[in-house]
Amino acid sequence: MQFVTPRGFRDVLFESARERELVAAAMSEVFSAWGYDPVETPVAEEYRTLETGVGSMLDRTAFRLIDLDGALLALRPEMTVPIARVVASRLSDTPGPHRVRYAADVFREHASLRGQARQFTQVGVELVGTGGPAADSEVVMVLVGALEAAGLPRFTVSIGTAELFRAVLERAGGPAVWRDEAIAAAQSRNLVELDQVASREGLGPETAAALREVPRLRGGADALERAMAHATACGVPECLCDLRQTWRTLESLEMTGRVSLDFGIMRSFGYYTGMQLEAYAPGLGLPLAGGGRYDRLLAAFGAPAPAAGFALGLERVMIALAEQGVSPRTEPLDAVLGGLEPAAVLAEAAGLRSAGWRVRVAPGRTGVTLLREADAAGAAEALVVADGALWRVDRAGQQATRLGEPVPAPPRLTWAARGGEVR
């Protein structure tokens, strides 16, 4: 019998895992520098909790579980709803705003024929308890900082709002089925379907024009002005006030080289209100990150509060880095340490680590065998404990020079880092 990973899941080994760890840590460090504190939530939530936040979409994506008490659970499909539950249930008596960050695996079920991942890692933040353009600007800037810290040279963060599109639909009236079709077409960026929605009999020309053109608006201040013209013509100019101020703030901070406007963004989770955002890298057709404002979600858990945040897909960030020729620099091993006496090897390794070395032990290994193990591990040095001292091993597997005292700086910080010979 061949044992394999389940469909839609994968194993991540060694160098790839180290690179993922490094990139996730770099982004998390940015979140920490902005004052966001780590939060961990259970991998499973009560089904009704997730359903309260995600709605009917949960039926199509949830991994369902039934525990020994008969309770219906589900693996979390995203992190915003679990964070909202934590804030509402555990932090309701603590003055906000609450700035939280996370790095966590999430799970979404897909039909076998679609070939999609069913487990992936999200790294993100939630800013709960404060709203308005200042908070929205902060969230955008944190996202930009995280992608820069990950080492990604080229990317764009796009911001928009679904409020204009929704306001136009509400002003237009019409059957609920027609409005639902319009929202579904906008969420999937199906412009052909949007044109059909806008051609419904009885729509005023201003409404029809807004439904067709607003989701196509992208760019800078010019896109905002065109959107404002549609909002004014349809009698809903107030729905762009916050986004306009957010854009002005980002302009004043010279962020528009990284940030653009996109009124076609409409996230599929139904809890979003106000600003919505996505991040893209050239050549990758899927967003690296998504998020926005969700001011009504906390009320569903009995603790009304404004909130905004985003989640980065770590797997997509790693793909974007690879496509742009960026390899995260992981720390190499300084040495593999061998010798015939295990206790001596372990003791000397502890001394090296105290001096800042990264050391793997190989008790019982000496000579060429030790050298091969060091090469296979990518270590800068092969060392051996012999005659009560530490010795460098040369390319022939022989004891060469004695390691000096006090213990020198690790190779990765000295000669090896400067391009010296790696043993």
WOPERA-V162590 format. One record per backbone hydrogen bond with DSSP energy under -0.5 kcal/mol. CO is the residue of the C=O (numbers start at 1). NH is the residue of the N-H. E is the energy in kcal/mol with one decimal. If there is no record, write none. Layout:
<<CO | NH | E> <CO | NH | E>>
This chain:
<<1 | 3 | -0.5> <2 | 4 | -0.6> <6 | 9 | -1.9> <8 | 118 | -3.2> <8 | 119 | -1.1> <13 | 16 | -1.5> <13 | 17 | -1.0> <14 | 18 | -2.9> <15 | 19 | -2.5> <16 | 20 | -2.4> <17 | 21 | -2.4> <18 | 22 | -2.4> <19 | 23 | -2.5> <20 | 24 | -2.7> <21 | 25 | -2.2> <22 | 26 | -2.2> <23 | 27 | -2.2> <24 | 28 | -2.4> <25 | 29 | -2.1> <26 | 30 | -1.2> <27 | 31 | -1.9> <28 | 32 | -2.6> <29 | 33 | -2.3> <30 | 34 | -1.2> <31 | 34 | -0.5> <31 | 36 | -2.3> <32 | 35 | -1.8> <37 | 101 | -2.7> <43 | 76 | -2.5> <45 | 74 | -2.3> <46 | 49 | -0.7> <46 | 50 | -1.7> <47 | 51 | -2.7> <48 | 52 | -2.0> <49 | 53 | -1.2> <50 | 54 | -3.4> <50 | 55 | -0.5> <51 | 55 | -1.4> <54 | 57 | -0.7> <54 | 270 | -0.6> <55 | 58 | -1.8> <56 | 59 | -1.4> <57 | 60 | -1.2> <57 | 61 | -0.7> <58 | 61 | -0.9> <58 | 62 | -2.2> <61 | 109 | -3.3> <62 | 64 | -0.7> <63 | 75 | -2.0> <65 | 73 | -3.6> <67 | 70 | -2.1> <71 | 67 | -1.9> <71 | 73 | -0.6> <72 | 47 | -2.4> <73 | 65 | -2.5> <74 | 45 | -2.6> <76 | 107 | -2.7> <79 | 83 | -2.1> <80 | 84 | -2.5> <81 | 85 | -2.4> <82 | 86 | -2.3> <83 | 87 | -2.7> <84 | 88 | -2.5> <85 | 89 | -2.5> <86 | 90 | -3.1> <86 | 91 | -0.8> <87 | 91 | -1.1> <91 | 94 | -1.6> <93 | 95 | -0.5> <97 | 99 | -0.5> <98 | 100 | -0.6> <98 | 128 | -3.0> <99 | 37 | -2.6> <100 | 126 | -2.4> <101 | 39 | -2.0> <102 | 124 | -2.0> <104 | 122 | -3.1> <106 | 120 | -2.0> <111 | 114 | -1.7> <111 | 115 | -0.5> <112 | 115 | -0.8> <118 | 108 | -1.5> <120 | 106 | -3.0> <121 | 314 | -2.5> <122 | 104 | -2.6> <123 | 312 | -2.8> <124 | 102 | -2.1> <125 | 310 | -1.8> <126 | 100 | -2.4> <126 | 128 | -0.7> <127 | 308 | -1.7> <128 | 97 | -0.6> <128 | 98 | -3.5> <132 | 136 | -2.2> <133 | 137 | -2.7> <134 | 138 | -1.9> <135 | 139 | -2.2> <136 | 140 | -2.1> <137 | 141 | -2.5> <138 | 142 | -2.5> <139 | 143 | -2.0> <140 | 144 | -2.3> <141 | 145 | -2.5> <142 | 146 | -2.2> <143 | 147 | -2.1> <144 | 148 | -2.2> <145 | 149 | -2.4> <146 | 150 | -1.8> <147 | 152 | -1.8> <148 | 151 | -1.3> <151 | 153 | -0.6> <153 | 155 | -0.5> <156 | 158 | -0.6> <156 | 280 | -2.8> <157 | 260 | -2.3> <158 | 278 | -2.3> <159 | 262 | -2.7> <160 | 276 | -2.4> <162 | 166 | -2.5> <163 | 167 | -2.7> <164 | 168 | -2.4> <165 | 169 | -2.1> <166 | 170 | -2.4> <167 | 171 | -2.3> <168 | 172 | -1.7> <169 | 173 | -1.1> <170 | 173 | -0.5> <175 | 179 | -1.7> <176 | 180 | -2.6> <177 | 181 | -2.2> <178 | 182 | -2.0> <179 | 183 | -2.4> <180 | 184 | -2.5> <181 | 185 | -2.3> <182 | 186 | -2.2> <183 | 187 | -2.7> <184 | 188 | -1.7> <185 | 190 | -2.8> <186 | 189 | -1.1> <189 | 191 | -1.3> <190 | 194 | -2.1> <191 | 195 | -2.1> <192 | 196 | -1.6> <193 | 197 | -2.4> <194 | 198 | -2.5> <195 | 199 | -0.6> <196 | 199 | -0.7> <197 | 200 | -1.4> <200 | 203 | -1.6> <204 | 208 | -2.5> <205 | 209 | -2.3> <206 | 210 | -2.1> <207 | 211 | -2.5> <208 | 212 | -1.8> <209 | 213 | -2.7> <210 | 214 | -2.4> <213 | 216 | -1.5> <214 | 217 | -1.8> <217 | 263 | -2.6> <219 | 261 | -3.5> <220 | 223 | -0.7> <220 | 224 | -1.6> <221 | 225 | -2.2> <222 | 226 | -2.1> <223 | 227 | -2.3> <224 | 228 | -2.4> <225 | 229 | -1.9> <226 | 230 | -1.8> <227 | 231 | -2.5> <228 | 232 | -2.6> <229 | 233 | -2.2> <230 | 234 | -1.8> <231 | 236 | -3.2> <232 | 235 | -1.2> <236 | 239 | -1.4> <237 | 240 | -1.5> <238 | 241 | -1.4> <240 | 244 | -2.5> <241 | 245 | -2.0> <242 | 246 | -2.6> <243 | 247 | -2.6> <244 | 248 | -2.1> <245 | 249 | -2.4> <246 | 250 | -2.4> <247 | 251 | -2.6> <248 | 252 | -2.3> <249 | 253 | -1.3> <250 | 255 | -2.7> <251 | 254 | -1.8> <255 | 258 | -1.9> <255 | 259 | -1.5> <258 | 157 | -2.9> <260 | 159 | -2.6> <261 | 219 | -2.3> <262 | 265 | -1.0> <269 | 272 | -1.1> <273 | 293 | -0.6> <274 | 162 | -1.1> <275 | 293 | -3.1> <276 | 160 | -2.5> <277 | 291 | -2.0> <278 | 158 | -3.5> <279 | 288 | -3.2> <279 | 289 | -0.9> <280 | 156 | -2.7> <281 | 284 | -1.9> <283 | 285 | -0.7> <288 | 313 | -3.1> <289 | 279 | -1.7> <290 | 311 | -2.3> <291 | 277 | -2.5> <292 | 309 | -1.9> <293 | 273 | -4.1> <294 | 297 | -1.0> <294 | 298 | -0.5> <296 | 300 | -0.8> <297 | 300 | -1.1> <298 | 301 | -1.3> <298 | 303 | -2.2> <299 | 302 | -1.8> <306 | 129 | -3.5> <306 | 130 | -0.5> <307 | 294 | -2.7> <308 | 127 | -3.7> <309 | 292 | -2.4> <310 | 125 | -1.5> <311 | 290 | -1.8> <312 | 123 | -2.2> <312 | 314 | -0.8> <313 | 317 | -2.2> <314 | 318 | -2.3> <315 | 319 | -1.9> <316 | 320 | -2.5> <317 | 321 | -2.4> <318 | 322 | -2.1> <319 | 323 | -2.5> <320 | 324 | -1.4> <321 | 326 | -3.0> <322 | 325 | -1.5> <325 | 327 | -0.5> <326 | 328 | -0.6> <328 | 330 | -0.9> <333 | 380 | -1.7> <334 | 381 | -1.1> <335 | 360 | -2.1> <336 | 338 | -0.6> <336 | 383 | -2.5> <337 | 362 | -3.0> <338 | 385 | -2.4> <339 | 364 | -3.5> <340 | 342 | -0.7> <341 | 345 | -2.2> <342 | 346 | -2.6> <343 | 347 | -2.1> <344 | 348 | -2.6> <345 | 349 | -2.2> <346 | 350 | -1.7> <347 | 351 | -1.6> <348 | 352 | -2.2> <349 | 353 | -2.4> <350 | 354 | -1.9> <351 | 355 | -1.0> <352 | 355 | -0.6> <352 | 357 | -2.5> <353 | 356 | -1.8> <357 | 359 | -0.6> <358 | 334 | -2.0> <358 | 335 | -1.7> <360 | 337 | -2.7> <362 | 339 | -0.7> <362 | 365 | -2.2> <365 | 339 | -1.1> <366 | 369 | -0.8> <366 | 370 | -1.3> <367 | 371 | -2.1> <368 | 372 | -2.7> <369 | 373 | -1.8> <370 | 374 | -2.3> <371 | 375 | -2.4> <372 | 376 | -2.6> <373 | 377 | -1.7> <374 | 378 | -0.5> <374 | 379 | -2.5> <375 | 378 | -1.2> <380 | 423 | -2.4> <381 | 336 | -1.7> <382 | 393 | -2.5> <383 | 338 | -2.8> <384 | 386 | -0.6> <384 | 391 | -2.5> <385 | 340 | -0.6> <386 | 389 | -1.6> <389 | 386 | -2.4> <390 | 403 | -2.5> <391 | 384 | -2.3> <392 | 400 | -3.6> <394 | 397 | -2.1> <398 | 394 | -2.7> <401 | 392 | -3.3> <410 | 413 | -1.7> <410 | 414 | -0.5> <411 | 414 | -1.3> <411 | 416 | -0.8> <411 | 417 | -1.5> <414 | 418 | -1.1> <415 | 420 | -2.7> <416 | 419 | -1.4> <421 | 423 | -0.6>>
